[in-house]
């Protein structure tokens, strides 16, 4: 019930969900799982094969389109996660001192998960996040359970890992972990090599999908990988992880984990146990550490706030009780720790959501002046990281995605052909766009050129050239002198607001008041709500170069022009430009072949 109420409170769609919906729509219309139908070459611009197939199959069977079914499915997956955790809690061995309090301790864990803002956020959205979380939690619980790989355990591990990989490429680590666990079982004599190999037969499912991808799209990896992953970005990932740790109460969880690790290491036979019966648990922990390290040090986090860490929420709460039980903590202490962890892990997300009311479209508020004075130093650090992340398109919060998608759906509420003014049957319609989800779903008869490359082979492999310095220290010092109208050597909020037009050259179009909060968050080192010239220079330089998560690709020169977009937005309507001659099929193929060859050189 708590999870359902939380889902209703955070219910939203994000634009990216409609990308997968468009693939389903094209398949439903008989065009195949493509972004733009032939003669455009097929491109895998989605990241969830299983999610796409599930939505498509339900549409075919029931007649209910993906926007009608996506959120009920993900919400149901969230409930299934809670059910899995509840089952694990029932099996968890508790010391005698805790046993009478089992029901209360279990309730604290389940309420902590269900009431967590991050968990509640991804119960909806239309993305596959909670579906992946279901397989990830199921795999982890199986790997960490005592005797979890006996009997049919290896088969279940392989099945959950396969479903995870089919849902998101991140499941590859679970597949690798399953193979390591199976190999260990064979090496140590727990299983014969033949039995171990036969037990992991579900891993043939992602192998089959990989071969299908290669045959259908001509690639071994999704197109989104090339569009999103460019160079390692630890300076972004570490900020993203730090904000997650602060909001989810990891500063309380980690000391408990450290005490548990030390106590476990001091037990006789600890190493033998880790390399023996606890090997699957060790592999599971290693897999998630590798996963976290990859997203933190290589990818740089995620465009969405903490989506990639959603499945950690139930695992962290469950692990907290398991560690307290292993340490034989008194029942009152265990209860106090769990309740405190629930509060510090759940309250910040809901509090921040409330602070964003009225600022959803900007996606940022400066919390240092809103938080209790005792938390002001921590809030200042948090604000600095959040400002940096926002200006690099990292960790955008639910409210921002909800507002932008809702506005797009108000503009294009229905999926239907013929919504382009002046179009005639048989005329090829081409439109270049950047936020392509809702647009792509609502306009099935328009070929959408994805400016960020998620759904375009050529653009996904064309990186933006390094940007020239839009603002140099010398320029900033000159600007400071012009903005400091009262000549007191400090820029107050009113003076900073006058400099907002200058800052747009290194960031997005935002209201002046938001730029003031961003600059103060980045540069106000002494907490006096103003900036000295050195603080202004430091604030602006800290966000340069203006690298953007998932927005680092661009069309090569002449590519968009060669595909001749003939749909324009003018007078509040999308219209056919009669001056543009529509593309013929052979022209589309020739343009794509020419630019693909150019990119590959």
C-alpha positions, 0 to 999 in steps of 0.5 A: 500500500505504501509503495502504491501511494508513493507511486501515485505521488511520483507518477510521471512519464519521461520523454525517453520512454516514448523512444521505445514506444515508437519502436513498438508502434512501428512493429505494430504497424508492420514496419519492424523494430525500427526507428524510421522505416525502410528505406532508412537502415534499421538502428537499435536506439532502445536499450531494453529488448525484453521491455520493448517485446513485452510492451509490443506483445501486450499491445498485440494481445490486448489492444492496449498501447504502451503508454497505457500499460508501461506504468502498471507493469513497472509498478507491479514489478516494484511490488514483486521486488518487495515480495522478494525482499519479504520472502528473504526476510522470512528466511533470514536467520536472526539471533535469539534476542531479535527473534521476538521482534522479527515482524517489527524489524521486517516492517521497518525494512519493507517500509523503508524500501516502499517509502524511499523516494528513489524507489517510488520514482522509478515505479513509474516513468515508462522506462524499464528501470523497475523491470531490471531491478526485479531481475537484479534483486532476484539474482542477488538474493539467489547468489547471497542465500545460503545454499542458493546455488544447490539443486536448481540454484544455478539455473535460476541464477542464469535465468535472472541474469539472462532476463536482466541482460535482455532488459538492460545491457548492464545485466552483462555483469550478472551473466559474467558473475553467473559463469564465474559461480558455475565455474567455481562450482565445477572446479571445487567439485560441487558440480561436474563440468557437464552439470554446471554447463547444463545448469546455465542453459538460460544464458543461451537466451542473451546469446540468441539475442546477440546474434539476432541483433547482429543480423538485424541491426548489423551491430554487436552493441546498441546504438545508444552505447555509441551515442552516450559513452565517449571518454571516461568521466570520473569528475561527473560520476563521483559527484553523482555517486556522492549526491546519491550517497548523501540522499540515500543515507549511505553515510550511516550504512557504510560504517555499519558495513565496515564494522560487519566486514571487520567482525567477519574477517576476524572470525575463524575460517572467514577466508575459507568460507569466502572462497568456498560456500560464500563464493557466490555472495562474494561474486555478487558483491564484486559484480555490483562494485564493478557496476558502480565503478563503471558508471562512476568512473567511466560513464559519469553517472546517468542523465536521470537522477539515480535511476542506475542505482534503483535496485540498490535501495532494497538491497541496502535495506535488506543488507542492513538487517542482515548485518545487524543480525550477524553482529548479534545487535540487541533488538532495540539497537537493530530497530533504532538503526533501521528506523534511523536508516529509513528516515535518513534514506527516505526523507531527503528525497521527499523533502527535495521534491517539495523544495522543487515545487514551482521550480520543476522546469528549471530542475534546481533549487539552492537548498543551503538556505532552506535546510536546518542551520546545522546542515548548512556546510553539507548543504553547500557541498550538495548544492555545489555538486547538484549545480555542476551536474545540472549544467552537464545534463547529469542526474536531472530530477524527476520533476524536470522530466515530468514537466518537460514530457507533460508539455510535449504530450500537451502539444502532441497528445495522440499517436496518429498519422496526418498531423503535419499540416499540408502533408499528403499520403505517400509524401515522405516527411522528414523532421530534425528534432532533439527531444525525440521521444513524444514526437517520435511516438505521436508522429508515426508517419514522420521520419525523425532525425535524432540530433543527439544520435540515440536513434541515428547510426551516423550521429551516434559516432560523430563527436562534437569538436572541442568547444572554444573557450566561450568565457576566459578569466580575463573576460570574466574579470572585465564582466565583473567590473561592469556588473558590480554597479555599487563598486563594493567588490562583490556581486549580489544576487541582483547584480548576478542576475544581470549577468545571466545572458552572458552565462547562457553561452556556457549553459542552458537557457534558464531564468536569471534567478536560477543562474544566480542560484547556480553561480552562488552554489558553485562559487560562494565559498564564504557563504555570504550570498555574493561572489567576489571576482575570484569566486565568479571566475572559479564558479564559471571555470568549474563547469568548463568545458561544457560537456553534456551527458548523452548530448556529446554527438552532433550531425556531421557537416552536410548530413542533415541537409542531405536528408532534406527535412521538409517539416517545419514548426511555424505559427504553432503548427508543424507544416510541410515546407513546399520548397523542399523536394521530398527524398526518394528511396534511393537517395535515402540509401545513398546518403546513409551509405555515404556518411556511414563510410565517411564516419568509419574512415 
